[in-house]
């Protein structure tokens, strides 16, 4: 089931300040806008990144929004993620998808400006790999040009630094020189970020040059807080967390005997964790943003759709003393093989997330499942559902 509780926080005014060095989007100056009392209600099922962002946008437009989330807070996930969804430079991803991903990252950065950990990403091609670092340069140039064009369209799109600095190359000689320098606990320049790479990466097992790209990290804790604060702006944005949605049914529709009938009103039956009785709300529109459980709501409302869910995992380890902050590091490899891509994501306090496109770490033979003729909800093996619900091993699932 899709579960979700109502926030007891009162609504407070909140705005995003802009300065000359970093202009960002505001969530909307509703206090100074002549918006009339909302007349339409929207129910949003799922308070992840998608559901919370939709709620913010609709509340900004003046709609009465009801956001339901099964967990105790909005937007749950690994504490740190890679903003570019694993890297614009994965060789399996088409160039056009990388450009689209770059645009999406800029949009989300403008909407949630205080959620980013500004640290670069280092790409390395191991000596065992058939490819060369130079193979990546055409795509880097495409992304740099696309970033420059976006800035020319709107200066507020310059959220990843200067376009001419989007990527830099480091030779073997440069890294040897950096390896002799003292590590900086909190780096402020690209050279300082590269000192721990030069010290800890086996330079005899990688090809040169190494590539450093302005792809940043995403702090999910700050993302959740930003979404909560943004929604608290609006008296007409109602957030229910730690709440179970028990049923979703149409209560008013046109020509209900027709399979393509149009529902004009929905009833959401829900129960909060600390409430002994269930409650209901009627809404004019329904948004299904339940992540990998989206098919559960599809079944409730009678939508016939084919969906797929893929379970992936990563692992968290602790490095006693890394000497300070290090960048994200991606080592290339052939997907699905024992030599598959490896990705090291730094967490605070010396913790690191290890992600790799191999069957020993991330990919699972039975991890990709599809919906059936009986249900729109794909059925993952129970052990994976257990991992997801408990966040054991920092598990994750995606839906399509």
C-alpha positions as CSV (number, residue, x, y, z in Angstrom):
1,X,0.0,0.0,0.0
2,X,1.0,3.6,-0.4
3,X,1.4,5.1,3.1
4,X,1.8,8.7,4.1
5,X,0.8,12.0,8.0
6,X,-0.1,15.6,8.3
7,X,2.6,18.1,9.1
8,X,1.9,20.0,12.3
9,X,4.1,22.9,11.3
10,X,2.5,26.2,10.7
11,X,3.0,28.0,7.4
12,X,5.7,30.6,7.3
13,X,6.7,33.0,4.7
14,X,9.8,31.8,2.8
15,X,11.5,33.3,-0.2
16,X,14.8,32.6,-2.0
17,X,17.1,35.7,-2.0
18,X,19.0,36.5,-5.1
19,X,22.4,38.2,-5.3
20,X,24.7,39.2,-8.1
21,X,26.8,36.0,-7.9
22,X,24.0,33.4,-7.9
23,X,20.6,34.1,-9.2
24,X,18.0,31.4,-8.6
25,X,14.3,30.8,-9.1
26,X,11.9,31.8,-6.3
27,X,9.1,29.5,-5.2
28,X,6.7,32.3,-6.0
29,X,5.9,35.6,-4.2
30,X,2.3,34.6,-3.4
31,X,1.9,37.2,-0.7
32,X,2.2,40.0,-3.2
33,X,0.2,38.2,-6.0
34,X,-3.5,38.9,-6.5
35,X,-4.3,35.2,-6.3
36,X,-7.9,34.4,-5.3
37,X,-8.8,31.7,-2.8
38,X,-8.2,28.3,-4.6
39,X,-11.3,26.6,-6.0
40,X,-9.7,23.4,-7.4
41,X,-8.3,20.7,-5.3
42,X,-5.4,18.4,-6.3
43,X,-4.5,15.2,-4.5
44,X,-0.8,14.1,-4.9
45,X,0.1,10.6,-3.9
46,X,3.8,10.3,-3.1
47,X,6.0,12.9,-1.4
48,X,9.3,12.1,-3.2
49,X,11.2,14.6,-5.3
50,X,8.5,14.5,-8.1
51,X,5.5,14.7,-5.8
52,X,6.9,17.4,-3.6
53,X,8.0,19.5,-6.6
54,X,4.6,19.1,-8.2
55,X,2.9,20.2,-5.0
56,X,5.2,23.3,-4.8
57,X,4.4,24.3,-8.4
58,X,0.6,23.8,-8.0
59,X,0.5,25.6,-4.7
60,X,2.4,28.5,-6.3
61,X,-0.4,28.6,-8.9
62,X,-3.0,29.0,-6.1
63,X,-4.4,25.4,-6.2
64,X,-5.5,23.6,-3.1
65,X,-3.0,20.8,-2.8
66,X,-3.0,17.7,-0.6
67,X,0.3,15.8,-0.6
68,X,0.4,12.3,0.9
69,X,3.6,10.5,1.8
70,X,3.9,7.1,3.6
71,X,7.1,7.9,5.4
72,X,7.7,10.4,8.3
73,X,9.2,13.1,6.1
74,X,9.2,14.2,2.5
75,X,11.8,13.0,0.0
76,X,13.5,9.9,1.4
77,X,16.6,8.3,-0.1
78,X,20.4,7.9,0.2
79,X,21.8,11.0,2.0
80,X,24.0,11.9,-1.0
81,X,23.4,11.4,-4.7
82,X,25.1,12.4,-7.9
83,X,23.1,15.3,-9.3
84,X,23.6,14.1,-12.9
85,X,22.0,10.7,-12.2
86,X,25.3,8.8,-12.3
87,X,27.1,10.9,-14.8
88,X,26.6,12.6,-18.2
89,X,29.5,10.7,-19.5
90,X,28.4,7.1,-19.2
91,X,29.3,5.7,-22.7
92,X,25.9,3.9,-23.0
93,X,23.9,7.1,-22.8
94,X,23.2,8.9,-26.2
95,X,24.4,12.5,-26.5
96,X,20.9,13.9,-26.8
97,X,19.9,12.3,-23.5
98,X,23.0,13.8,-21.8
99,X,22.0,17.3,-23.0
100,X,18.4,16.7,-21.8
101,X,19.9,15.5,-18.4
102,X,22.0,18.7,-18.2
103,X,19.0,20.9,-18.7
104,X,17.0,19.0,-16.0
105,X,19.9,19.3,-13.6
106,X,20.0,23.1,-14.2
107,X,16.2,23.3,-13.6
108,X,16.3,21.4,-10.4
109,X,19.3,23.4,-9.2
110,X,17.5,26.6,-9.8
111,X,14.4,25.3,-8.0
112,X,16.4,23.9,-5.0
113,X,19.5,26.1,-4.9
114,X,20.6,25.2,-1.4
115,X,20.6,21.4,-1.8
116,X,23.9,21.0,-3.8
117,X,27.3,19.9,-2.6
118,X,29.6,21.8,-4.9
119,X,32.3,19.2,-5.6
120,X,33.6,18.1,-9.0
121,X,33.4,14.6,-10.5
122,X,36.5,12.8,-11.7
123,X,36.4,10.4,-14.6
124,X,39.1,7.8,-15.1
125,X,39.6,5.1,-17.7
126,X,41.4,2.1,-16.4
127,X,44.3,0.5,-18.3
128,X,42.3,-2.7,-18.6
129,X,39.6,-0.9,-20.6
130,X,39.6,-0.8,-24.4
131,X,38.5,2.9,-24.5
132,X,40.6,6.0,-24.3
133,X,39.9,9.2,-22.3
134,X,40.0,11.1,-25.6
135,X,36.9,9.2,-26.6
136,X,34.9,11.3,-24.1
137,X,36.0,14.7,-25.3
138,X,33.4,15.1,-28.2
139,X,30.6,14.7,-25.7
140,X,32.3,17.0,-23.2
141,X,32.4,19.7,-26.0
142,X,28.7,19.1,-26.8
143,X,27.8,19.6,-23.1
144,X,30.0,22.7,-22.8
145,X,28.3,24.2,-25.9
146,X,24.9,23.3,-24.6
147,X,25.6,24.9,-21.2
148,X,26.9,28.0,-22.9
149,X,23.7,28.3,-25.0
150,X,21.5,27.9,-21.9
151,X,23.4,30.7,-20.2
152,X,23.0,32.9,-23.2
153,X,19.2,32.3,-23.1
154,X,19.0,33.0,-19.4
155,X,21.9,34.1,-17.2
156,X,20.2,32.5,-14.2
157,X,21.1,29.1,-15.8
158,X,24.8,29.6,-14.9
159,X,24.6,27.4,-11.8
160,X,27.5,25.0,-12.7
161,X,30.2,27.6,-12.8
162,X,31.8,29.1,-15.8
163,X,31.1,27.1,-19.1
164,X,34.8,27.4,-20.1
165,X,35.6,25.5,-16.8
166,X,33.0,22.8,-17.3
167,X,35.7,20.2,-17.7
168,X,39.5,20.1,-17.3
169,X,42.1,17.6,-18.1
170,X,44.9,16.4,-15.8
171,X,48.1,14.7,-17.1
172,X,50.2,12.1,-15.4
173,X,52.9,14.7,-14.7
174,X,50.3,17.1,-13.1
175,X,49.0,14.3,-10.8
176,X,52.5,13.3,-9.7
177,X,53.2,16.9,-8.7
178,X,49.8,17.1,-6.9
179,X,50.5,13.9,-5.0
180,X,53.4,15.6,-3.3
181,X,51.3,18.4,-1.9
182,X,49.6,18.4,1.5
183,X,46.0,17.5,1.3
184,X,43.5,20.3,2.1
185,X,40.6,19.3,4.4
186,X,38.1,21.6,2.6
187,X,39.2,22.1,-1.0
188,X,38.4,25.4,-2.8
189,X,40.1,24.9,-6.1
190,X,40.1,22.1,-8.6
191,X,43.8,21.4,-7.9
192,X,43.0,21.0,-4.2
193,X,40.2,18.6,-5.0
194,X,42.6,16.5,-7.2
195,X,45.3,16.1,-4.4
196,X,43.5,13.1,-2.7
197,X,42.9,11.6,-6.2
198,X,46.6,11.9,-7.0
199,X,47.5,10.4,-3.6
200,X,45.0,7.5,-3.3
201,X,44.3,6.5,-6.9
202,X,46.7,4.0,-8.4
203,X,48.1,6.1,-11.2
204,X,49.7,3.0,-12.8
205,X,46.3,1.5,-13.4
206,X,44.6,4.4,-15.2
207,X,45.0,6.1,-18.6
208,X,45.7,9.8,-19.0
209,X,44.5,12.4,-19.0
210,X,42.0,12.2,-16.1
211,X,38.9,14.3,-16.6
212,X,37.4,16.6,-14.0
213,X,33.8,17.8,-14.7
214,X,31.6,20.3,-12.9
215,X,29.0,17.6,-12.0
216,X,27.9,18.2,-8.4
217,X,26.5,16.2,-5.5
218,X,22.9,16.3,-4.2
219,X,22.2,16.5,-0.5
220,X,18.9,14.7,0.0
221,X,18.6,16.0,3.6
222,X,18.7,19.6,2.4
223,X,16.4,18.7,-0.5
224,X,13.7,17.4,1.9
225,X,14.0,20.4,4.1
226,X,13.8,22.8,1.2
227,X,10.6,21.1,-0.1
228,X,9.0,21.2,3.4
229,X,9.9,24.9,3.9
230,X,8.6,25.8,0.4
231,X,5.3,24.1,1.1
232,X,4.9,25.8,4.5
233,X,4.6,29.1,2.6
234,X,1.1,28.3,1.5
235,X,-2.0,28.0,3.7
236,X,-3.6,25.9,0.8
237,X,-0.7,23.4,0.7
238,X,-1.6,20.5,3.0
239,X,1.2,17.9,3.7
240,X,0.3,14.5,5.1
241,X,3.3,12.3,6.1
242,X,3.3,9.0,8.0
243,X,-0.1,8.4,6.5
244,X,-1.6,5.4,4.7
245,X,-3.7,5.9,1.6
246,X,-6.2,3.1,1.8
247,X,-8.3,3.6,-1.2
248,X,-8.8,6.0,-4.2
249,X,-12.2,5.9,-5.9
250,X,-14.1,8.1,-8.4
251,X,-17.1,9.8,-6.9
252,X,-18.2,11.8,-9.9
253,X,-17.7,11.0,-13.5
254,X,-19.1,11.4,-17.0
255,X,-20.5,8.3,-18.8
256,X,-19.0,5.9,-16.2
257,X,-20.2,2.9,-18.3
258,X,-17.6,3.8,-20.9
259,X,-14.1,2.6,-20.4
260,X,-12.8,6.0,-21.5
261,X,-15.0,7.9,-19.1
262,X,-13.8,11.1,-17.6
263,X,-13.7,11.4,-13.8
264,X,-14.5,14.8,-12.4
265,X,-13.9,14.1,-8.8
266,X,-11.9,11.6,-6.7
267,X,-12.2,10.5,-3.1
268,X,-9.0,9.6,-1.2
269,X,-9.4,7.5,1.9
270,X,-6.4,7.7,4.3
271,X,-5.3,7.1,7.8
272,X,-2.6,8.9,9.8
273,X,-0.3,6.8,11.9
274,X,-1.4,8.2,15.2
275,X,-5.1,8.4,14.4
276,X,-7.4,5.5,15.2
277,X,-9.9,6.5,12.6
278,X,-9.6,6.9,8.8
279,X,-10.5,10.1,7.0
280,X,-11.4,11.1,3.5
281,X,-10.9,14.1,1.2
282,X,-12.4,14.8,-2.2
283,X,-10.2,16.3,-5.0
284,X,-10.8,17.4,-8.5
285,X,-7.5,16.1,-9.9
286,X,-5.3,13.2,-8.9
287,X,-1.5,12.9,-9.4
288,X,0.1,9.5,-9.0
289,X,3.8,10.0,-7.9
290,X,4.3,6.9,-5.9
291,X,7.7,5.9,-7.3
292,X,8.1,2.2,-7.7
293,X,4.7,1.6,-6.2
294,X,2.9,3.7,-8.8
295,X,1.1,0.6,-10.2
296,X,-0.7,0.2,-6.8
297,X,-2.6,3.4,-7.5
298,X,-3.1,2.4,-11.1
299,X,-4.9,-0.7,-9.9
300,X,-7.0,1.3,-7.5
301,X,-8.3,3.7,-10.1
302,X,-8.6,1.1,-12.9
303,X,-5.8,2.4,-15.2
304,X,-4.5,-0.3,-17.5
305,X,-0.8,0.5,-18.1
306,X,2.4,-1.5,-18.6
307,X,5.1,-0.6,-16.1
308,X,8.6,-1.8,-15.3
309,X,10.6,-1.6,-12.1
310,X,14.3,-2.2,-11.7
311,X,15.9,-2.9,-8.3
312,X,19.5,-1.6,-7.9
313,X,21.7,-1.5,-4.9
314,X,24.9,0.1,-3.6
315,X,27.0,-0.3,-0.5
316,X,28.3,2.1,2.1
317,X,31.7,1.7,3.6
318,X,33.8,3.8,6.0
319,X,37.3,5.1,5.4
320,X,39.0,5.8,8.7
321,X,40.8,9.0,7.6
322,X,40.6,10.2,4.1
323,X,42.4,13.4,5.1
324,X,39.5,15.6,4.1
325,X,36.9,16.0,1.4
326,X,37.4,14.2,-1.9
327,X,35.5,14.5,-5.2
328,X,33.1,11.9,-6.7
329,X,35.2,9.4,-8.6
330,X,34.0,7.3,-11.5
331,X,36.1,4.5,-13.1
332,X,34.9,3.3,-16.4
333,X,34.1,-0.3,-17.2
334,X,31.8,-2.5,-19.4
335,X,28.3,-2.6,-18.0
336,X,27.2,-5.9,-16.6
337,X,30.7,-7.5,-16.5
338,X,32.9,-8.1,-13.5
339,X,34.9,-5.1,-14.7
340,X,31.8,-2.9,-14.8
341,X,31.9,0.8,-14.0
342,X,32.7,1.8,-10.4
343,X,31.5,4.9,-8.7
344,X,32.6,6.3,-5.3
345,X,30.3,8.9,-3.8
346,X,31.7,10.7,-0.7
347,X,29.5,11.2,2.4
348,X,30.4,13.3,5.5
349,X,32.5,11.7,8.2
350,X,34.6,9.4,6.1
351,X,31.7,7.3,4.7
352,X,31.5,6.4,1.0
353,X,28.8,4.9,-1.2
354,X,30.1,2.3,-3.7
355,X,28.1,1.8,-6.8
356,X,29.0,-0.3,-9.8
357,X,27.4,-1.6,-13.0
358,X,28.3,-5.3,-12.2
359,X,26.2,-8.2,-11.0
360,X,28.2,-8.3,-7.8
361,X,27.3,-4.8,-6.7
362,X,24.4,-3.1,-8.5
363,X,22.8,-5.3,-11.2
364,X,20.6,-8.3,-10.5
365,X,19.3,-11.0,-12.8
366,X,15.9,-10.9,-11.2
367,X,15.9,-7.2,-10.4
368,X,14.0,-6.0,-13.5
369,X,10.3,-6.9,-13.4
370,X,7.3,-5.8,-15.4
371,X,3.6,-5.5,-14.7
372,X,1.2,-8.4,-15.6
373,X,-2.2,-8.7,-17.1
374,X,-3.6,-8.9,-13.5
375,X,-1.9,-5.9,-12.1
376,X,-0.1,-2.7,-13.2
377,X,2.2,-3.1,-10.2
378,X,5.4,-5.0,-11.0
379,X,6.2,-7.6,-8.4
380,X,9.8,-7.4,-7.1
381,X,11.2,-10.4,-5.2
382,X,10.2,-10.0,-1.5
383,X,13.9,-9.7,-0.4
384,X,14.3,-6.6,-2.5
385,X,11.1,-5.0,-1.1
386,X,12.5,-5.7,2.3
387,X,15.7,-3.9,1.4
388,X,13.9,-0.9,0.0
389,X,11.6,-0.6,3.0
390,X,14.4,-0.8,5.5
391,X,17.1,0.9,3.4
392,X,19.4,-1.9,4.1
393,X,22.6,-1.6,2.1
394,X,21.3,1.7,0.8
395,X,19.0,0.0,-1.7
396,X,17.0,1.8,-4.4
397,X,14.4,1.2,-7.0
398,X,13.4,3.0,-10.1
399,X,10.2,2.8,-12.1
400,X,9.2,3.5,-15.7
